[in-house]
Amino acid sequence: MKETEAPRVFLVGAGPGDPGLITRRGLELLRSCDAVLYDRLVDPRLLDEAPAEAERVFVGKEPGGTSMPQAAIDRLVVQHATEGKRVVRLKGGDPFVFGRGADEAQALAAAGIAFEVVPGVTSAIAVPGYAGIPLTHSGVSSSFAVLTAHASADRPGAAERWEAMARGAETLVLMMGVSALADTMDRLVEAGRNFDEPAAIIERGTTPDQRTVVGSVGTIADLARAAGIEPPAVTVVGQVVGLRDAVTWFESRPLFGARVVVTRPRDQAGELTEALRAAGASVILAPTIAIEPPDSWSDLDAALKSMQDGTYAWIVFPSANAVEKVVDRAWEVGFDARVFGQVKIAAVGPVTATALEARGLRADLVPERFTGEAVAEALGPGGGRVLLPGPVGAPTTTRDALLRSGWRVEIVGAYRTAIGSTDDLVPEVAERAFDAVAFASGSAVRGFVDLYGLLGPDARVACIGPSTAEVALELGLEVHVVAEEHTATGLVTALESAWRTKAERTSADN
């Protein structure tokens, strides 16, 4: 291997589970690779960051199940590199902390293949942090050791070194030790740790499925077994565990533990999805509709020409979708910003107004309430013409309200909402393995009912506004909350309220 040869393989630490914990360098490499070889605990959202054409190869190891031998993984990494590919070997946690990354680095070096190691956030530190357990704390612990319950017993001096570490550090972090937890705790007591010393085990740390069980060295194994704790899990032993009640933050978020279905189209779900995850929810993305062009652009093209000629007093945009399709179509057929120069613009809601701003336009009117009635009230009595672009076949609530106020309304189809395919059903949704579903439009409600049917009594239904809720009720769904602020943030706030209410009722029943 020449010293000047550019690396072809990158041993990248993916972090402990939360995809947001991958390093900037790791994400940069992932987005430019030709092949990614990944472990079992790598979040699927990270794989989505790789180019669509990149090869994705699973080389994970299943606990207690069939696993690919490390030597076979080494050969695969070398093989992909020798084929001229830019390879990311994506490993959970940090490649060199119980990650067998050194094995793969040695194999690459032996084959003369240049490589780069990109450290990752190790679960030994991140998982306790997400559980509210600092590994060091002034006056409590000034040292910690990371151990594995699977250390090779046949290495000379292994037992002595393990016992020395068990006695020598004030805080112990035990990796890969669920099945051997009882034996490990017995070994700690034999090594001199106190039977009553605080201990905690954290399952699936840094993810929305995180669970933490707290006990002592003498009780944690039985408590973990009773709770059904399974790998991956990290165990912490030490007085720092006692700080958890005051320091816990991740599991205290308002939607922690809630599995929420987001029904928006994938390319429009980002804001709601991120807001839900920030609140602690586990998001199940299950688009029930797709936004498609209308069968013909002729009506919209004619309306744009009439608008440029000053035919309309107002154009009312009911949604960000309408903004996107109308404005993008105007630019596509040769109009510029002057097409909107002879008309006033109303936006139903701040999200719609923001979509206008992103395209260099400013709304003259944004009603305080995001309904058709509010639009009509804000425009006041009129006699002029109003252009109302929206989805083909949309409900006429806004039109009817404007007509009652004396406006002459022309509806034009700017896009179609198509129901998703039954070939793309999401298993968790079909099996009702969720706690709540968030609807941001009436069409998403119709798509959901068409694809998945009605819901059982345990699932919470949250709607972004009254018109969406009205559709849900008409179709037979029980609506639990309607967002007061008809935005993604308002919808999450509504879900938080519903989740608290459900949790309080469950607690009272128990």
Buried (B, 14 or more C-beta within 10 A) or exposed (E): EEEEEEBBBBBBBBBBBBBEBBBEBBBBBBEEBBBBBBBBBBBEBBBEBBEEEBBEBEBBBEEEEEBEEBEEBBEBBBEBBEEEBBBBBBBBBBBBBBBBBEBBBEBBEEBEBBBBBBBBBBBBBBBBBBBBBBBEBEEBBEEBBBBBBEBEEEEEEEEEEBBEBBEEBBBBBBBBBBBBBBEBBBBBBEBEBEEEBBBBBBBBBBBBEBBBBBBBBBBBBEBBEEBEBBBBBBBBBBBBBBBBEEBBEBBEBBBBBBBBBBBBBEEBBEBBBEBBBEBBBBBBBBBBBBBEBBEEBEBBBEBBEBBBEEBBBBBBBBBBBBBBBBBEBBEEEEBEEEBBEBBBBBBBBBBBBBBBEEBEBEBEBBBEBBBBBBBBBBBEEBEEBBBBBBBBEBBBBBBEBBBEBEBEBBBBBBBBBBBBEEEEBBEBBEEBEBBBBBBBBBBBBBBBBBBBEEBEEEBBBBBBBBBBBBBBBEBEBEBBBBBEBBBBBBBBBBBBBBBEEBEEEEEEEE
